[in-house]
Amino acid sequence: MIKVEAIVREEKLEDIKEALNAIDVSGITVSQVMGCGRQKGYSKIIRGTEVDFNMLPKIKFEILVSSEEDEQRTIETIQKVACTGAYGDGKIFSYDLRTIMRVRTCETGTDAIEKSKFDEVCEDLQN
């Protein structure tokens, strides 16, 4: 199991969500975060005083995938969509996970991030 985290520009949120959906990536968590890197923020005059804003608003995606192929596909998709070629485009991280459990069903490992067998039975009963 692999977790991919991407911190990107706010305006790329919808484009990245659509691109990940197009490659059938699900189970995405999105957070608003603040950060800075080489971009160094910006200065603004507020009530006649110059104020430095060195922590800029960003969007953080957290995505769980079950294979290295899915990891590479996810990373490549985010990079293509998020890249503007300017400072502040963001960073992508990935790392191995030791434990994953779906709280509702106690499924672990790959079963915890893929469609639950319990959900399939419920869908069949509803149809």
PLY file of the C-alpha trace (Angstrom):
ply
format ascii 1.0
element vertex 127
property float x
property float y
property float z
element edge 126
property int vertex1
property int vertex2
end_header
0.00 0.00 0.00
1.31 3.42 -0.96
0.22 6.92 0.04
0.70 9.72 -2.47
0.58 13.28 -1.15
0.59 16.30 -3.41
0.70 19.95 -2.36
-0.35 22.18 -5.25
-1.72 25.59 -6.17
-5.31 26.25 -5.06
-6.51 26.96 -8.59
-5.51 23.42 -9.69
-7.97 21.69 -7.33
-10.79 20.98 -9.79
-8.48 20.12 -12.69
-6.58 17.56 -10.59
-9.79 16.04 -9.18
-11.15 15.59 -12.72
-7.86 14.11 -13.98
-7.67 11.62 -11.10
-11.29 10.64 -11.64
-10.51 10.05 -15.34
-7.84 7.47 -14.41
-10.20 5.81 -11.88
-8.39 6.99 -8.75
-10.77 7.13 -5.81
-10.39 7.60 -2.09
-8.99 11.12 -2.23
-8.70 13.41 0.79
-8.26 17.13 0.12
-7.15 19.74 2.68
-6.44 23.45 2.59
-2.91 24.06 3.87
-0.42 26.91 4.09
3.21 26.76 3.05
6.15 28.36 1.33
9.18 27.32 -0.61
11.24 29.17 -3.18
8.21 31.25 -4.02
8.81 33.12 -0.72
5.32 34.64 -0.57
4.53 38.23 -1.39
4.30 41.71 0.15
1.18 43.85 0.33
0.49 47.36 1.59
-2.22 47.26 4.26
-3.28 50.59 5.81
-0.04 52.18 4.70
2.19 49.44 6.14
4.00 46.83 4.09
3.08 43.32 5.29
4.91 40.17 4.19
2.84 37.07 3.48
5.34 34.22 3.41
2.86 31.39 4.02
0.75 30.89 0.91
-2.52 28.95 0.62
-2.14 25.56 -1.07
-4.19 22.39 -1.56
-3.01 19.03 -0.23
-4.20 15.80 -1.84
-3.82 12.50 0.03
-4.40 9.40 -2.08
-4.01 5.70 -1.25
-3.07 3.29 -4.02
-2.45 -0.44 -3.96
0.37 -0.87 -6.49
3.51 0.80 -7.82
1.84 1.10 -11.23
-1.06 3.03 -9.69
1.44 5.16 -7.79
3.34 6.13 -10.95
0.13 6.79 -12.91
-1.21 8.99 -10.09
2.03 10.94 -9.73
2.37 11.48 -13.49
-1.24 12.67 -13.76
-0.90 15.17 -10.91
2.42 16.47 -12.27
1.03 17.03 -15.77
-2.05 18.87 -14.51
-0.38 20.89 -11.72
2.65 22.08 -13.68
2.69 25.72 -14.77
6.48 25.94 -14.96
6.63 28.62 -12.26
7.77 28.60 -8.64
4.99 27.47 -6.34
3.66 24.59 -8.47
4.09 22.30 -5.45
5.55 18.96 -4.44
4.52 15.31 -4.65
5.54 12.73 -2.04
4.91 8.99 -1.83
5.64 6.47 0.86
4.77 2.95 1.97
2.05 2.39 4.56
2.26 -0.25 7.25
-1.39 -0.53 8.28
-4.71 0.42 6.72
-8.12 -0.46 8.16
-11.62 0.44 7.03
-13.29 1.36 10.33
-16.83 0.36 9.30
-16.02 -3.22 8.23
-12.59 -3.87 9.83
-11.19 -4.76 6.39
-7.41 -4.31 6.20
-4.77 -3.89 3.53
-5.90 -3.57 -0.08
-9.47 -4.51 0.86
-9.65 -1.36 3.02
-9.19 0.99 0.05
-11.00 -0.91 -2.68
-14.75 -1.38 -3.05
-15.95 -3.42 -0.10
-17.48 -6.86 -0.58
-20.10 -5.70 1.92
-20.96 -2.75 -0.37
-21.44 -5.10 -3.33
-23.88 -7.23 -1.36
-25.80 -4.10 -0.28
-26.00 -2.90 -3.91
-27.32 -6.29 -5.02
-30.00 -6.17 -2.33
-31.04 -2.65 -3.36
-31.45 -3.67 -7.02
0 1
1 2
2 3
3 4
4 5
5 6
6 7
7 8
8 9
9 10
10 11
11 12
12 13
13 14
14 15
15 16
16 17
17 18
18 19
19 20
20 21
21 22
22 23
23 24
24 25
25 26
26 27
27 28
28 29
29 30
30 31
31 32
32 33
33 34
34 35
35 36
36 37
37 38
38 39
39 40
40 41
41 42
42 43
43 44
44 45
45 46
46 47
47 48
48 49
49 50
50 51
51 52
52 53
53 54
54 55
55 56
56 57
57 58
58 59
59 60
60 61
61 62
62 63
63 64
64 65
65 66
66 67
67 68
68 69
69 70
70 71
71 72
72 73
73 74
74 75
75 76
76 77
77 78
78 79
79 80
80 81
81 82
82 83
83 84
84 85
85 86
86 87
87 88
88 89
89 90
90 91
91 92
92 93
93 94
94 95
95 96
96 97
97 98
98 99
99 100
100 101
101 102
102 103
103 104
104 105
105 106
106 107
107 108
108 109
109 110
110 111
111 112
112 113
113 114
114 115
115 116
116 117
117 118
118 119
119 120
120 121
121 122
122 123
123 124
124 125
125 126
